[in-house]
Amino acid sequence: MFVEPSVGSEGACRSQQTPRTAARMDEQALLGLNPNADSDFRQRALAYFEQLKISPDAWQACAEALAQRTYSDDHIKFFCFQVLEHQVKYKYSELTTIQQQLIRETLISWLQAQMLNPQPEKTFIRNKAAQVFALLFVTEYLTKWPKFFFDILSVVGLNSRGVDLYLRILMAIDSELVDRDVVHTSEEARRNTLIKDTMREQCIPNLVESWYQILQNYQYTNSEVTCQCLEVVGAYVSWIDLSLIANDRFINMLLGHMSIEVLREEACDCLFEIVNKGMDPVDKMKLVESLCQVLQSAGFFSIDQEEDVDFLARFSKLVNGMGQSLIVSWTKLIKNGDIKNAQEALQAIETKVALMLQLLIHEDDDISSNIIGFCYDYLHILKQLTVLSDQQKANVEAIMLAVMKKLTYDEEYNFENEGEDEAMFVEYRKQLKLLLDRLAQVSPELLLASVRRVFSSTLQNWQTTRFMEVEVAIRLLYMLAEALPVSHGAHFSGDVSKASALQDMMRTLVTSGVSSYQHTSVTLEFFETVVRYEKFFTVEPQHIPCVLMAFLDHRGLRHASAKVRSRTAYLFSRFVKSLNKQMNPFIEDILNRIQDLLELSPPENGYQSLLSSDDQLFIYETAGVLIVNSEYPAERKQALMRNLLTPLMEKFKILLEKLMLAQDEERQASLADCLNHAVGFASRTSKAFSNKQTVKQCGCSEVYLDCLQTFLPALSCPLQKDVLRSGVRTFLHRMIICLEEEVLPFIPSASEHMLKDCEAKDLQELIPLINQITAKFKVQVSPFLQQMFMPLLRAIFEVLLRPAEDNDQSAALEKQMLRRSYFAFLQTVTGSGMSEVIANQGAENVERVLVTVIQGAVEYPDPIAQKTCFIILSKLVELWGGEDGPVGFADFVYKHIVPACFLAPLKQTFDLADAQTVLALSECAVTLKTIHLKRGPECVQYLQQEYLPSLQVAPEIIQEFCQALQQPDAKVFKNYLKVFFQRAKP
């Protein structure tokens, strides 16, 4: 164990030789380290920590305190290690040689003291000390402290406290060197590789020997140290020579540990890491097989004899590792054409399947979950084989039965209040679903037959069967839809045997009466499955009425459980939408039956409605779909739509009046929410219209115009304006799509109201509305745009110019988003052929607008906005840049637009490695090409003789630039421009 005492490690153990400072620590500040200290003391302690971090030598007081064991308080000791950690991590290169030696000596002195302490240090202190040792190790091992491990081992010997610290240091070093979760710079990664290479050469065999001695010495007397040592072996085995560990003496010892209760979980994990090590496929096969033989002969494969589920979960993980390792070997051998060894590997895999099945079917889900990877990969092998043996077919069937059994809920599952255990079972079910999908790829006929058998026998006696069995039977039918994929849900056409099996099961589902089962899980599974297989009802439409009744009565939308009602509202909407052609005979009956579910429940009546407002949205949409897609004439559709929307309008008027009078802020908020719901419900009904069924064709324009007139007064309400404006704005978006030009008379006054007292967020949300109108109606809205252009811009500029705190991130982000919205608005106006809207604003305003676009292109480091600005500039050049353009625009092009195309990409913030910035540069290239297109040789002459020389560009580069600009292929110039700016930047 004592592996060569230290000689050449620059006196790491000779702690007496370095003079120590006599600096004292700030005792008052240290009081603040106590968790119960008041905030003033805590602040002082934090300030002291910062001071110690900055000071070039104040940290030495902490080193001395540790070496001399000055303090007994755990928090102060931890604090001292934190200070040292900071020095090693961030300041080490600034320390003198003597100071660096002081840190080494401090740590060794502290370690020596641990051998003599009557009590071991608290775990958190030992872990922090190990971290500091590890940081010092990665910093010094290659240069100043090559005998790091020998020094530590010579101090700790076989003292149990010392060994504990030695093992903690090894784990900390492993996490510094190989932890995948830690992000390392390329420099650190190179250093870590070099350290591992050096360790392999110089000390790994000695370390392995020390581990063996620790295990041998402590396996029966100190389980904690032994488990730590097994963890170290498991961690290091991934990057050291495996033969040092995978040999008789080590493996026999580990197998011995598998029989010691306090050690076996850790021994299992250690064996898993050994099995997981990458190696030659034949060697791996031999290793796994020899391990298996020993484990089997020691009785570990007799799962039913074992009661310790924690151990079995680890053992399951080990078997999974062994199985997957054999499968990787098989795959490599097949790829290499080594058929003989591949055959052996397959044979080895097959002999593990019985054990795998025992673990998969185990009642503990953790044990089962840990083996799923092996199971999944095994099925993948079977999928690749051309013909399956009887045994393999039996294995497939056994896996299938296991999956069906394990999908079942247990008695403890809490459906009304799902917690962590329930979430874990849901995740586990997802893993089982992947297995089911894989089974379907191996043998779809077998899966279909198995599900059909379980489904039919369960549903025959559903009244006397436990809920979890009924739920899983329906669930399996539901899962078949994805496991046996078809295009567009056409499960009931094509393959006759499959279609008739599914049709049979669906018929049984909807006629068996199982929808009345008194358990929420069964009810929900019934509705989910009915909607998943909605195409069944086009084949057998006679079953639609009974399913509609289930949706509409106590089984669905009126169920006692809010969870069921909520999910059913969504599923009902999907069911009606997908079967709208079959719904005609039932429309009025459905509308009558859902009447009470459509009621807007005002805040004051205390009546708890069956559905939340979110759920009601689906019911309103369903009502809209039924009316719009019906075969009724337009007058009937209009009457039904009016019946649907009139109660909303009437309630809206009453509630708006109440809001205007409400004094209490809480009441104002609840009234505003209710008003918002009313608008949202009306909006949602309009989703039923389409290009085939427009509002006009259905005769519903008048009803929606009435809604508009009812809702727009809310925009002038001074209370709760955010909520109200947001709802009305959404409704306007929908109406622009649905009502076409009939909506236009309402737009000016609505926009005027929305521009009053607005914040950045209001403007951001208003601009898309204006953009939508502009893009859709173009010239039709030109008068409106001309009238509101400057008021909108003034509102935008006013918000953008408001002062904000330098460090107010949210205000800065709001302004950035508003700036983007502003430029998007200008882009829409210019891109919709409406540049005259800008041109007619008067010379001064036009110039102001153009200057903001130049600023957006150059000054703000926001590539998304810059791209938009260049699009605007190239469009304006295209429209106004010719000889017949507005007076003075050609001057503006040369004075401002051309320089912008160079100044923006030359900025340090213009990062050509960023994808968005490259798109901005691409639009910059388009702008320059457009200027050349409109101004011709004059543009080239200006660049050659005036502008580029003013930037000190070399004559040959100027020549090259102008030639690239004149290339007919725009792509050539785009690529050139990127290279041009890459060269130009320092």
N, C-alpha and C positions, 0 to 999 in steps of 0.2 A: 504493500500500500504506500509506504514512504518511497516516493519515486525520485531519487536523486535530489538531495537538498540544493537550495539556491546558492550559486556562487556568482554568476555573472549578471545579476539582474539589477545592477546599479544600487545595491544596498536596500532592496525592497524590504528586507526583514530587519535591517539594522537601525531600528527606530531611535536609538539613543544618539545617533550622530548628527542629526540635523537640528540646528538651533531653532527653538520655537518662539513665536512672538508671545508676549504676555498680554495680548489684547483681551479686554473683558467684553462680555456680551451685554446688551442693553436689557437688564433684568425686568424693567417695567414693560418693555415691548413684549418680552417672552410671556408675560402673564396673559396676553391676548391670544396665545395659542390654545389655551384651554377652551374646549367647546362651549363651556358655560359662561365664558367671559362676556362682558357687555360690549356693545358695538364700538365704543371709543377705543377700548383696549384692542379689539380685533383689528380696527383700522390702523392702530399704531403698529401692530404685529405685521400687517401687510406692508406698511410703509417701510418697516425695518427690513423685511425680506427683499424689497426692491433695492433698498440702500446697499445691502450685502451683495446683491447680484451685480451692482454697478461698480462698487469699490474694488480697486485692484488687489487689496490685501485684507480687507475686513473679514473675509470668509475664513481666514486662518484661525480666528477665534472659535469658529464652529469645528474646525479640524481638531483644535486642541481640546475642546470640550468632549469630543468623541473619544480621542486617544486617552485622555486623562479620566474619562468617565465622571466628568464634573456634575452632570445632572442625572437625576433618577426619573424625572418626568418624561413619559413616553412621547408626548407631543413635542417636547423640545428636542429629543433625540431625532425624531422623524424630521423636524425642521432643519436640524444640522445636516442630515443626509440630503435633504432637498437642496440646500445651499451648495453642498459639494457637487451634487448632480448637475446643477446649473454651470458650475465652473468647468467640469469635465466636458459637458455637452457643448457649451457655447464659447468658453473663454480659454480653452486649454492651450491653444497655440500662443496666447498672449502671456502665459505664465513663464517665469524663469525656470531654469533646470532645477534649482533648489526647491522652488514652490511645487513643481511637478513631483519631485521626490517626496516632499512633505505629504502630498495626497496619498502616494503609494504607502508610505510608512503609517499614516493615520489608519488606513484601511486594514493593514496587516496587524497593527497594534490592537485595533478594535476586535479583529478576528481572534487574536490570541486571548484577549480578555474574555471572550465568550466561552472559552474552555473552562474558565475558573468561576464564572458567575454562578451563584447559588440557584438562580432561576433563569430560564431562557428568555430572551427578548420576545415581545409580542410579535405575532406573525407579520403584521403590516410593517414593522421595523425591519425584520429579517428580509422581507421581500424588497423593501426600498434599498437596503444595503446591497442585496444581490444585484439590483439594477445598476447601482453605482459601480460595483466591481465589473459588471459586464460592459458598461460604457468605457471604463478605463481600459479594459481588455481590448476592445476593438480599436481603441485609439493607440495603444502602446505595444500590443503583442508583436507586431511585425518589426518594430524598431527598438524600443527601450526595455521591453519586458518579455523577452522570449521564453523565460522560465516561469511564466505566470502560474501555470498549473502545478509545477513542481513546488513552487513557493507555498501555494495554498495547501497542497497535500502535506507538505512537511510540517505545517502549522496544525492542521486538523487531525492528522493521524486517523485512528479509528474511534475517536471521541464522538459520541452520538450527536452532540450539539454541533460540533465542527462538521461532521458529515452532512447534517441537515443543511448547513449553510453552503457547503461545497456543492450539493445537489441543486440548491436554489440558484446558485451562481451559474451552474451549467445550463439550467432551464432559461435563465435570463439571457445568457450568451446565445443559446439556440434561437430565442425569439429575436434577438438583434440581427442574427445572421440569416435566418431562413424564414421568418414569419411572413407569410404571403399577404397578411392584412396590413403590414407596415409598408408605406410607400417610400422607396429608396431612390435617391438620385443615381444617375448612371455611375458617378464617381464612387458612391457608397457601395453600389452593387459590385463594381470591379474590386474594391477593397475587400468586401465580404468573400468573394470568390477566392481571392489570394489568401485570406486568413484560413478558409476551409482547406485549401490545397496544402498550406504550410502545416496546419494541424494534422492532416492525414499523414504527412511525411514525418513529423517530429514527435507527436504526442498521443495520437488517437489510440495506438495499441496499449500505452500505459494507462490511459483513461479507462479503456475497456477492462483492463486488469483490475483497476480500482473498483469498478462497478461490480465485477464478479466477487471481489473480496467483501464489499459492502453487503451484497445479497447473501453471501455465504454466512457472514458474521451475524447479520441481523434478522434473517428470515424467520427465526422462531422467537426472537426476543423483542423486536421493535418493528411492528407492522407499518407504522407511519413512515419511517426511514426506508423500509423495503419498498413500499408503494411508490415513494418519491423516486427511488432508484430505477424502478421498472418504468416509470414515466420518462425518465431521462433516456433510458435505453430505447424506448419507443420513439422518442423525438429524434435522437441522433442516428437511428438506423437508416433513415431515409437518405443520408448523405455520407455515410462511412462505408468501408468495405464490409459487405454483408457476412463474409466468411468469419469475421471476428465474432459475430453474434450467432449466426446460423450454424452452430457446430454442436457436437454431442453434449459437451459439458454445460453450455448455456441453455440449450433447448431442454435438456433433462431437468435442469434446475427450474426452468419456467414451468415445465409440465408438473413438477413437484408442487410448485406454487398454486397450480390450478386446483389442487386438492386441499389447500388451506383457505378456510372461509374468508379470512380478512385480507387475503392477498389475491384471490382468484380473479376478481373483476379487473384489477390492474394488470395481472398476468395475461388475461384474455386480450386486453387492449394492446399489450406489448407484442403478443403473437400476431395480432391483426396488422400492426405496423410492419412486422417482419414479412408477412405474406404479401403485403401491399407494395413492397419494394420492387421497382422495375428491374427485370433481369431477363436473361435468355429464356425463351419459352419452354425448352426441354428441362432446363435446370429448375425453373419455377414449378413445373409439373411434378418433378421428383420431390422438391421441398414440400409442396402441399400434400402430396400423397403420403410421404413419410409422417408428416404431422398428423394427418387424418388417421392413419393406422394406429398411432400411439394413443390419440384421443379416444378412438373407438374402443381399443382394447382396455382403456382405463374407465370405460363405461360412460363417457360424456355424451354419447349419441342417444342414450336412453332418456329422452326429454321428459317422459311422463313420470320418471322417478324424482325429478328435480322440482323443488318447491320455491326456490329463491328466484323471483321474477327479475330482480335487478341483475343477477348474474346471467340469467338466461337471455336478457336483452343484449348484454355484452357478447355472450356466446353466439347469439344469432347474428350479430354484426361480424364476428369472426368467420362464421360459416359463409356468410354473404361474401366476405372478402376472399375466402378460399374459392368459392364458386366462380366469382367474377374473374379472379386471377386465372383459373383454368380456362374460362371462356376466352379471355384475351390471348392466352397461349394457343388455343385451338384456332382462333382467327388468324394469328400470325403464321402458324404452321400451314394452314390452308393457303394463305397468300404466298408463302414460300414454296408451295408445291410439295411439302413434306407429308405425304398422305399417311405413311405408317404411324408417325408420331401424332398426327392430327387425330387418327383413329383411336390411339391410346388416350389422348386428351378427352375425346368425346366419351369414351368408356368411363374415364375418371369422373367426368361431369355427371353422367347418368347414375353412377353409384351414390351421388350426393342428393339426388332428387327426393328420395324417401325422407331424408332428414329435413330437407328444405320444406317439404309439405307439412311435416310435423310442426315446424316453426311457423309456417304461414297460417296454419289453422289455429294456433295457440290462442287461448281466450284473451291474453294480454296483448293489446294493440301495439305496444312499443316493440315487443318481441316479433310480432308479425310484420310490422312496418320495416324492421331492420333487414328482413330477408327479401323484400320485394324486388330490389335491384337484381339479385341473382335470378329470381323467378322470371323477371321481364327479359333479361338477356338470354336465358335458356329458351324461352319461347321464340326469341329472335333467331336462335340457331335452328329450331324446328321449322321455322318459316322458310329457311334457306334450303332445307333438305327436300329432295324431290319426292321421296316416299317415306312415310313414317312407319316404324315397327309397331306391333300391337302394344308393347310396353309404353312406347312414346305416346300413342293415342290414349292409353290409360292415364298417363301422366297429365296430358292436356285436360282430360275430363276431371281428374282429381283437382287440378288447379282451379278449374271452372267452379267446381262445387265449393272449394275453399273460399273463393272470391264471393260467391253468392252468400255463403254463411257469414263471412266477415263484414259484408255490407250492412248487416242487420244492426239496428240501434239496440242498446242495452236498456235495462229497466231504469237505470239511474239518469239517463239523458234528460236534461231539463229543457223542455221546448219553450217554456214561457220566459225563462231568464237564462239565456245561453251565456256561459262563462268560458273560461280558458279550456276546461276539459272538453266542452262541446266543440269549441273551435278546432281543437286538436283532432277530434274525431272527423270533423268535416274535411280537414286536410288529408287525413288518412283515407277517407272515402275517395278523394280525388286520385290518390295513388292507386287504389283498387280499380278505379275507372280506367286508368291507363293500362292496367293488366287485362281488363275486360276487352279493351280496344285491340290489344295485341293478340288476345285469344281469337278474336274475330278474324284477324289476318291469317292466323294459322288454320283455323277450321270454322268458317262461318256457319256451316250446316249444323255442326255439333252445338255451337253456341245457341243458335235459334231453337233447336230441338230441346236443349236443356232449359232455356228460359221458358219455353212454351209449357214444358212439363210442370215446372215449379209454379208458373202463373196459373195454369188451369186448375191444378189440385188445390191451390190456396184459395182462389176465388170461388170455387165450388162451395167451400165451407167458411166463407169470410165471417159470417156472424159469430162463429165459435172459435175463430182464430185470433191469436194475440196480435195487437196493432203492428208490432215491429215486423212480423212475418207478412202481413198484408201490405204494409208500406214497401217492403223490399221487393215483393212480387211485382207491384206496379212500377217501382223504380227500375227494375230490370227491363221491363218493357220500354220504359222511357229511354234507358241507356242504349237499347238496341238501335235507336234512330241514328246515333252518332257512330256506334260500333260497326253498323252495316251501312256505310254512307251511300247516298244516291244523290243525283242532281235535283235541286229544287224540291226536296222532300217527296219525290215521287215513289213512295214506298209501296204503293198499291197498284203499280203497273210494272211491266217487264217480267222479271223472274217469277213464274207463276207460283211455285211452291212457297217462296219467301213471301210473296204478296198475300197469298191465301192464309198463311200462318199468322201474319201480322193483322190481317183483316179479322180473322177469328178472334184473336186476343182483344182487339179493339171493340169488337161487337160484345164480347163477354164483359169488358170493362164498363161499357155504357148501359148494358141491360141487366147487369147482376145486382144493381142497387147498392154497390159498394160505396157510392158517393155519399151514402147516409152514415158511413162508419163514424163512430163518435171519437175520433182522434185527429187533432189538427194535422199531424204528419201525413195521414192517409188522405185526408181531404185535399191538402195542397198537392200531393203527388198525383191525385186524380185529375185535378184541373191542369197541372203542368203537362201531363201526358196527353190529355184531350187536345190541348193547344199545339203540342209538339207534332201530333199526327192529324192536324186539321184536314189534310187531303182525304182522310178516311170518309169525311162527311160529304165529300163530292161524289164518292162512290156509293155510299149508303145514306142519303140525305134524310131518310125516315127517322134517324136517331137525333136530329138537330133539336126538336122540341124538348125532349127530356133533358138534354144537356143544357139548353137555355134555362130551363126551370131550375136546374141545379145551381147555375150561376146566380140566378136572381133571388133564390129563397134562402132559408136559414143555413143551407150548406155552403153558400158562397158569399154574396155581398151583404147578407144579413146574419152571417155566422157570429157566434158569441165571441170569438177571438178577433181582436183588432188586426193581428198579424195576418190572419186568413183573409179578412175583408180587404185589407190593403193590397195583398198580392193578387187577389181575385179581380179587383178593379182593373189592374194592368192586364191580366190574362184575358178578361172579358173583352177588353178593347181589342186585343190582338185577334181573338177568336172571331169577333164580328167583322173586323177589317179583312181578314183572310177569306171569310166566307160571305162577303157582302152580296154576291150574286144569289146566294141561297136564302137571304134574309127577308126578302120581300113579304112573304106571307105573315111575318111575325112583327113587322116594324111598329105598328101602332100599339100592339100589346106590350112590346118591350118598353116603348116610350111611356106608356101609362104606368108600368110597374116600377120604372126607375124615377118617377116624378119626385118622390120624397127625397131621393138621394141627390137630387140636383139643387136642393134648397140651399141658399146662401145663409149660413147661420150667423146672425149678427152677434156682436160680442156681448150684448147686454141680456140676452134672454136666458143665459145659463144652460141652455139646452145643449147637451153633448151629442153632436151629430154622429152618425154611424161611420162616416168616412172623413179622413183629414182632407184639407183643401187640395193637397197634392193628389190624393186618390180621386177626388172629384174631377180633377182635370181630365183623367182618363174617361170618366163617365160622360162628361160633356163632349169629348172628342168622339166617343162611341155614338152618342145621340146625333152628332153632326154627320158622321159616316152613314148612319142608318137613313137619315133624311136625304142627304145628297145623292147616295147611290141607289135610292129607291127607284121603282119604275113609275112613280107618281108623276102627273103633269106638273108644270112649273108652279101653277097657282097653289096646288096642294103642298108642294115643298115649301113655298113661301109661308103658307099658313102655319105649317109645323115648325118652321124655323122661328117664326114670330112668337109662337107659343113657348118655345124654348128660351128665347132671349128677352121677351118682355118682362118677366118677373125680375131678371137681373137689372134691367134698366130702371124699373120702378124702385127696387131696393137701393140702387146706386144713388138716385136723386135724394131719397130720404136720408141715407147715411151721410151724404155730402153736406146736407143742411146741418145734421147733428154735429159733424166734425167742425164746421165753421163756428158753432156755439160752444164746443167742448173746452173746458178750462184745464182739466187735469191732463197732464202730459201722457200718462199711461193710457188713459181712455182715448186720447187723440191717436196714439200709436195703434191701438187695437182697431179703432174705426178705419184708420188709413189702410191697415192690413186687409180688412174686410173689403174695402173699396177696391184694393189692388186685386184681391181674389176675383171679384166680379168682372173686372176688365180682363183678367187672365183667362177666366172661363169663356168669355165671349171670343177672345183671341183663339182659344184652343178649338172651338167649333169650326173655325175657318180652315183648319188644317185638312178638313174633309174634301175641300175643293181641289180640282186638278185642271189640267189643260183640256181634258175631255169633258169635265163637269165644272164649268166656270160659275162664278156667283151670278153673272148675268143670265146664263142659260138656265139656271135653277130659279130665276126670278127673285133672288134674295138680296139684290143690291140695296133696295129701300130699307130693309131691316138693318143692314150693317151701317148704312148712312145714319139711321136713327141712333144706333149705338154710338157712332162717332159724335153726333150732336150731344148725346147724353154725357159722354165721358170727357169731352174736351174742356168743359168748365172747370174740371179738377185741376187743370194746369194753372189757373189763376188763384188757386187756394194757397194762402201764405203758410198754412200749417203742413207739416210732414211732407214738404214738397219733393224730397228725394224719392220717397216710396211712390207717391202718386205719379210723378213725372216718369219714373221708370216704367210703371205699368202702362200708362197711356202711350209712351214712346213705342213700346213693344207692339201695342195694338195698331199704331200707325204703320209700323213696318209691315205687319200682316195685311193691312188694308191697301197699302201701295201695291202689294202683290195681287190681292184679290179683286179690288174695285177698279183697278186701272185709273183712267183719267177722272172718274167720278170723285176721287179723293182730293183732287187738286184744289178745289175751292177752300178746303179746310186747312191746307198746309200753311199759308201765310200767317194766319192768326195763331196757329199752334206754335209755329217757330218763334214768333214774337214773344209769346208767353214764356217759352223755354229759354229765351235769351236773358230774361230778367233775373237778376241776382244769381248768376250762375258761377259755380266753382269749376275747377279744372275737370273734375269727373263728369259734371253735367255736359260740358262742351264736348268732351271725348265721346259721350254717348249720343249727343245730338248730331255731330258731324256725319256719322255713318248713315243717319236718316236722310240728311241733305244729299249725301253722295248717292244713296239709293234712288232718290227722286230724280237727281240730275242724270244719272246713268240710264234710268228707265225712260224718262220723258223728254230728255234733251231739249230741243228748241222750244217745246211747249212750256217749259218752266223758265225760259230765259228772262221774262219780265220779273218774275218772283226772285230769281237769283240776283238780278241786277239791283233789286230793291234791298235785299237782305245781305248782300256781299260785304259791304263795309261795316254794318252793325255787327255781323258775325266776327269779322276780323278784329274790330275794336275790342270786342269781348275777349277774344283769344289773346290779343296783345296785352290787354289790361292784366289778365291772369299771369301771363308769362313774365311781365315786368314787375310783379309783386316781389318785394324782397323776402328772402327766406334765410334761415340759419345755414351757415356753411356745412354743418354736419347733419342737416335734416335730410336723410336719405329718401324718405317717402315723398317729401315735397319735390326733391330733384327728379325722382322717378315719375311723379305725376306730370311735371313740366315736360320731361322727355316724351312721355306718351302723348301729351297734348300737342307737342311740336310735330310728332309723327302724324297725328290726326289732321292737323292743319295742312301739312304738305300733301297728305292723301286727298284732302278736299281740293286743293289746287290741281292735283294730278287728274282728278275726276272731271273738273271743269274743263281743263285744257284737252283732256283725252276724249271728251264727249263732243268736241267740235264747238265749244262755247267760249272760245277765247275772247269774243267780243264783250262778254260779261266783265272780264278784267279790263279790256281796252276802254270801256265806257265809264270807268270810275274816275276819270280826270287824271291828268299827267302826274300830279304829285302822288296820288294814291297808287297809280300803276308803278311808279318808281319805287315806292315804299315796299310794295309787294315783291317786286323783282329783287330788291336788295335782300329781303328776308330769305328768298330762295337761294341767293348766292351765299348768304351766311350759313344757311342750312347745309349747303354742299361743302363748305370749307371749314367753318369754325367749330361745329359740334361733333365730337368724336362718336357719332352714332351712325354706323354704316347703313342701317335700314332707312333712316331719314335721308342720308346722303344719296343713296340710290334713287329714292323718290324725287329728290331735287334735280338730279341729272336728267331723269325722265321728263320732268316739267320743262327744264331748260332746252332739251333737244326738241320737244314738241313746239315750244314757242319759237325756236329758231326755224323749225320747219314751216310754221304758220306765218311768221313775221320777218324772217331773215332775208327774204328776197328783195329785189329792187323796189317792189311795190309795198313794202312793209311800213309800219308806222314811223313817223319822223323820229330820228335819233336812235332807233333800235339798233342799227348797224354799229353805231358808236358804242352802244351798251355791250354789244357782242364782244368787241375788241377790248374794251376797257375792263369788263367784268367777267363775262362768261368764259372767254379763252383763259384768262389767268386762273379762274376757279378750277379749270380742268387740270392745271399743273399744281396749284397751291394745295389742293385737297390731298392728292396722293403723296405729296412731298412731306406732309405732316408726320411726325413721329408716331402719332396715334393711329395713323392709317396702316393697319397691319395686313400686309399682303399674304400672310399665312392663314388669315381668317376667311372662311367661305363667304360670309355676308359682305365683307370688304371687297372681295374679288368681284362680286356681283355689282357693287357700287362702281368699281373701276370699269367694268364692262359697259355700264351706262354712260360713264365719263367718255369712253371711246366712241360710243354712239353719238354723243353730243359733238365731239370734234369732227367726226365724219359728216354729221349733218351740216355743221358750219362750212366745211369744205364743199359740200354739195350745193349749198345755197350761195356761197360767196366766190367759189371757184379759185382761180389763180391769185386773186387779191388776198385770200386767206393764207395761202402758202407763202406769198411774198412777205406778209406781215410777220409770220412765224420766223421766216428765214432772216429777215433784215432787222426786225425790231425786237419781238418778244423773246425768242430763245437766246439771242445774244445778251439780252438784259439779265438772263439767269446764269450767265457765264457758261453756257453749253458750248462744248468744242465744235468747230465748224463741221468736222466730218460726221459728228453725231447729229447735228442739225440736218445735214444732207440726208442722212439715213432715216431720220424721223419723218422728214417731208416725203421721202419716197414711200415709206410705209403708209403714210396717210393717204397717198394718192392711189394705193392699190385698190382695185375694184372689189376684192374680197374683204368684207368687213372683219371676218374672223382673223385674217392675217394681221390686221392692224391691232385688234384686241390683244392678241398674243404678244405682239411687239411692244405694246404699251406697258404690259406687265413687266417685261424684261427691262424696258427703258427706266421704269421707276425703281426696280430692284437694284439696277446699277447706280442710279442717282443717289440712293439713300446711303448714308455712312454705315 
